[in-house]
Amino acid sequence: MIEIFTVEIILTTAIIGNSALVTIMGFLMMRPPKDKRPKVDLDAFIRNAPYHRLREIGIIVEDPDQEA
């Protein structure tokens, strides 16, 4: 039973298996990515930032609303 596994059959199976794997991975890589990150409003994030905590450690930041 084992004598049917010659070097040619083993190498051919390995080459065909690797080729199939590369082909499948190539198709998977061409799919568009799924963006599951939440959408963040950058202006609201800056507006609502806790600037008072920076003042506690010695960094003074002027309120962006007071600049105008």
C-alpha positions in Angstrom: 0.0 0.0 0.0 2.8 2.4 0.9 4.7 1.7 -2.4 2.1 3.7 -4.4 3.4 6.9 -2.8 6.3 7.6 -5.0 8.3 10.8 -5.0 6.5 12.1 -8.1 3.1 11.6 -6.5 4.1 13.3 -3.3 5.7 16.3 -5.0 2.8 16.6 -7.5 0.3 16.6 -4.6 2.3 19.2 -2.7 2.6 21.5 -5.8 -1.1 21.2 -6.5 -2.0 21.9 -2.9 0.2 24.9 -2.7 -1.2 26.3 -6.0 -4.7 25.9 -4.7 -3.9 27.6 -1.5 -2.2 30.5 -3.2 -5.2 30.9 -5.6 -7.7 30.8 -2.7 -5.7 33.4 -0.7 -5.4 35.6 -3.8 -9.1 35.7 -4.2 -9.6 36.4 -0.4 -7.0 39.3 -0.6 -8.9 40.9 -3.5 -12.1 41.3 -1.5 -12.8 44.8 -0.2 -11.9 45.2 3.5 -14.6 45.4 6.1 -14.3 48.6 8.0 -15.8 48.0 11.4 -14.3 51.0 13.1 -16.8 53.5 14.5 -17.2 56.8 12.8 -15.8 59.5 15.0 -16.7 63.2 14.7 -13.3 64.8 15.2 -14.7 68.3 15.8 -16.9 67.0 18.6 -14.1 65.0 20.0 -11.8 68.1 20.3 -14.7 70.2 21.5 -15.5 67.8 24.3 -11.9 67.0 25.3 -11.1 67.1 29.1 -8.8 70.1 29.0 -9.2 70.6 32.7 -7.2 67.5 33.4 -4.2 68.8 31.6 -4.3 71.9 33.8 -4.0 69.6 36.9 -0.6 68.3 35.7 0.7 71.7 34.8 -0.1 72.1 31.1 -2.2 75.1 30.5 -4.4 74.9 27.4 -6.7 77.8 26.4 -10.3 76.8 25.7 -10.8 76.7 21.9 -14.2 78.4 22.4 -12.6 81.5 23.9 -10.2 82.1 21.0 -12.9 83.6 18.8 
